[in-house]
Amino acid sequence: MIIVSRLAPSPTGVLHLGNVRTFLWAWLSARAQNGKVILRIEDLETRGKPGVTERMLDDLIWLGLDWDEGPRLPLDASSAPYIQSQRRETYKQAHAQLAAAGAIYPCTCSRADIAAAQSAPHEGDVEPRYPGTCRGKYATERDAQLAIGDSARQPAWRLIVPPGEVAFDDLLYGMQRIDVATSVGDFVVAKAPDNPAYQLAVAADDIAMGVNEVVRGDDLIPSTARQMLIYRALGAADTIPRYGHVPLVVGPDGKRLAKRHGDARISSFRERGLSARRIIGVLARWSGLHVSGDVSAKELLPLWSWKAVSKERVILTPERLAEFT
């Protein structure tokens, strides 16, 4: 089997040390197996500022993280386009397939409705469990729309989540078991037939592009279980990828990298005259690979192994940033 992996940046901002480290792992895992790398821009949630996508692509090329299909390369008719906002027809078809299978239903509940239905308050980033209020309630989408009574607000579409755990053997963390029905319940997969939520868009794209290895941040482990359920609902259970989740680079407060944690942007390092080899070398050492000095991504290939890398998240401290000077 030829490994097909993907790099899937979102144009929310320029690349920083955290997402580059994740992309490095994905690239190394694929290239070490003589696999193919696809680059896909995931811009459904945000289009980003003008020029952001081009700067991200420039940084990836400068770092030596190339791709075989994607922007700036001849288009492969079976996979193009490689920008999610241009793939609406793919999502519309996936939505129609789910609807025909009876796997989704329209939901009129607002966030306030869901919050009011909780038996206990939820704090922070904990997603409230959907109690299934609208499951089986409306015969058609039109009935749901009429129940809303507001033409400006459309019903959302939720996947019927079966009871029981979803299990997968993570390339780094080993066996994972997640009970989606108990934790979040029936989750939203689309706001409209051609306007998918993240979970459906990613699953539909990975299926269409033949992706069979997904390497991404460990904050997305819960999403993996949900996407596996979408694969099954789409009749693609036999093509579910193998998954590897990368420990994030976080600030001292344990949160995602932000300006308050220091300047971790690749563009800033480039402006200061640092080499791509310096950045790759430091990220390799943060990952647990035994290298000294500056190296290229290709020079790491003989050292790559999921057994060699660390399971610990990296805390970005001033001392760690000083490693780049």
N, C-alpha and C positions, 0 to 999 in steps of 0.2 A: 504494500500500500504506500502510495506517495503521500507524504505529509503535506497538507495544505493549511497554512496558518494565516493569520491576518493581524495587521496593525490597524487600529481603529481610533485615531485621534478625533476629538471633538474641538471645533474652533472656538472654544471658550476663552482662549488666551494663548500666549506663546508657550512653547515647550519649557518645562522645568525639570529639575533633577529627578523628581518623583516619577512622572510619566515616562521619561526617557529610560529610567532603570527598568520599568515594566516592559517597554518596547524592546529593550536590549535582551531581556530574558526570552521574550517571544521570538525574536529574530534568531538568537543563538539556538534555541530548541529546534526551530525549523531547519536552519542551515546545517546544524550538526547531523541531521538525518537526511541531508540532501533534499530537503523539502522545498515547497514553493511558498512564497510570501505574497499576500494580497494586501494592498493598502486601500482602506475605505474611510471616507470622511463621514462621521456621524454628526450631522448638523440639524437633525430634526428638532431638537430642543432649543438650539440657539444657532443662528447663522454666523455669529461672531462679527467682529469689525472688519471692514474692507482690508484685504491684504493679510489677514491672520493665517488663513490656510496656506497661502504661498510661503509665508515665513516658516511655518511648521515644516513644510516639505523641504525647504532649503536647509533647515537645521538637521533633519533626519539624514539627508544626503551628505551633509558635511560631517556628520557623526559616523558615516559608513553603514547606516542601516538602510539598505536598498530594498527594492521590492520587484516582483516579477509581473504583477498586474496592478493597475491603478492609475491615478493621475500622472500625467507627463509621459505615459508609455502608450504604445499602440493599443487600441481597445480590443479586448477579447469579446466577441459578440455574445458569448454565453454568459458573461458576468457583468459587462458594462450596463449602465454607468456605475461609477464608484463613489458617487456622492448621494447620500440618502435622500436629500430633498428632491432628487431627480428620479427616485425609484418608486413613486407613488403607485404605479400600476402593479408592481410586485406586491405591495402591501394590500392593495384592493383585492387582488386575486386570493391572497392568503386569508383575508377577512371573509370573502365569499365561501371559501372552502370550509372554514370553521363554522360559519353560519349554516351551511348545507349539512354539516355533520351534527348539528345541534349542540356544538361545544361551547357556544357563547350566547349571551342574552343581553338585551338592552337594560340599562339601569338608570333610574331617575334620581337616585340619592345624591344629595349635595354633601360636601365635607361636614357641614354642620349636622346633617342627618346621621352620618356615620359616627361622628363623635358623640352624639346624644344617645346612640344605641349601645355604647360601650358599658360594660359592667364595672369597669375600673378606669380611672384616668390614665392617659398615656403622656409620658414626658419625653422631652428631647426629640431625637430622631426616630423613636420607636413608631413604626407604622401601625395604626389601629387595625384590628381584624374586622373585615367586612362580614356582617352577620347573615348575608344571603337574603336580604329584604326583598329584592326584585327577582330572585330566581323563580322562574315559572309564573311570574305575575302578569306579563304582557305577551299577547299572542303575536304582535308585530311591532316593528320599530315605530310605526305610526301611532299605535296605541300608547307607547311610552312617551312619544313627543306630545300627544294630546294631554297626557297626564301632567306633564311639566307645565303646559300652558304658557310657555314663553318661547317664541320662535327663535330667539337669539341664543337659547341654550339647548344643545342637543343631548340626547341620552348617551352615556358612555357604554362601552361594551365590555363585559366581564367574562372571563373564562370560567367554566364550571370546573372547580378543583375537586378531584376525587379524594376520599379519605386515605390516610396512610402516609408513610414516609417516602420521600424521593431520595434515592441513594446513588452516589457516584464516587469513584475512586480518584481522588485528586492526585495529580502528579507530584505535588509537594506535601500536602497535608494528609494524604491517605483517605480512608473511607469517611465520607460525609453523609449524614442522614438528616434530612430536613423535612419537617411536617408542614407543608405549605397550607394545608386546610386548617390546621390549628393555629398557625402563626399569623397569616394574613387573610385566609379564606379566598373566595373568588376575587381575583385581582383584575384590574383594568388592562385590556390589551389594545383598545382603540378608542379614540374620541369620535371617529367617523370612519367609514370603510377605507378611505384613502389617507387617513391621519392616524397612524398607529402610535401606541405608546412604545416606550423604549424596548420592553420585553419582546413584543411581537416583531418590531422592525429588525432587531438583532437576529432573532431566530430565523425569520424569513430570509434575510440577507445571507446568513451563514449556510442555510440550506441551498439557496440558489447558486451560491459561489462554490459549493462543494467543500466548505471548510470542515476539516476533521480534527483540528487541534486548536483550542482556544486558550490563550495565555493572557491573563489580565489581573488587575488588582484584587487583593483578597477581600476588599469591601463588597465585591460582587458575588461572593459565594452564595448568598441567598437568591440572587438573580439567576444563578445557574439552575437551581431546582425549578424555578418558574419557567425558564426557557425549555427545560427538558419536558415539562408538561405540555408546552406549546408544540414541541416536536411530535409528541405522541398524538396530540389532537389533530395535527396536520398529516398523520399517517407516515411520519418520517422517523419513527423510533429507531430504525436500524441504521440511521445516519447521524445519530447523536454524537457530537465530537467527544474527544477526551479533553479534560479540563485541567489546567494548572493555574493556581492562583499565587500571585506574587505579593509578599509582604510589602505594605506601603512605606513610603518615606513620609514621616509626619513631623510636625513641630513638637517642641517640648511639652505643649499642652495636649498632645495626642491627636490633634486635629489635622485635617488636610493642609498641605502647604499653602501659605498665604504670604503676602508682603510683610506681615508683622514677624514672620519667622526668619527674615533675611532674604536677600536677593538670590534666588535659586534658578533664575531664568538662563536658559542656554544662550540666548542672544546677548545677555550681559557678559557672560564669560567670553564670548567671541569678541565683543567690543573691547574687552580688556586684554586681548591678545593670547588667551589660553588656547592650547591646541585641543583638537578632538581626542587625540590619544590621551591627554591628561584626564579629560572628563571620563572617558571609557575606563581608564585604569582605576580611577577612584571608585567608580560605580561597581566595577568588578570586585574590588576589595570589600566594599560594603555588602556585596552579595555573598561573600564567603569564598570566592575563588582566590587561589593562592598565586597572586601575581605581584611583581614589584615593579615600580616605575610606570612609565607610560606605555600603553599598548593600544592596538587597534581592535575593533570588534572581530575581525577575521582571525587575529592572533589568539583570541579566546576560544575559538572553536575546539581545539584539541582538549581544552580543560573543562568544557561544558558537561555537566551532568546534573540531573535533578537531585541526585544524592549528595552532590558537593555543595549546593547552595544553602544559605541560611533560611530558617523559618521565622526569624525574628524581624520585626519591623525596625526600620532605621529612624532614629530620632535626630532630626537636623539641628545640631547645636552650632554655636559659633566656632567651636573647635573643628567640627566636621567641615564647615565651609572653608576653614583655613587650610584644609588639605589641598585646595585648588590653587593656592598662591605659590 
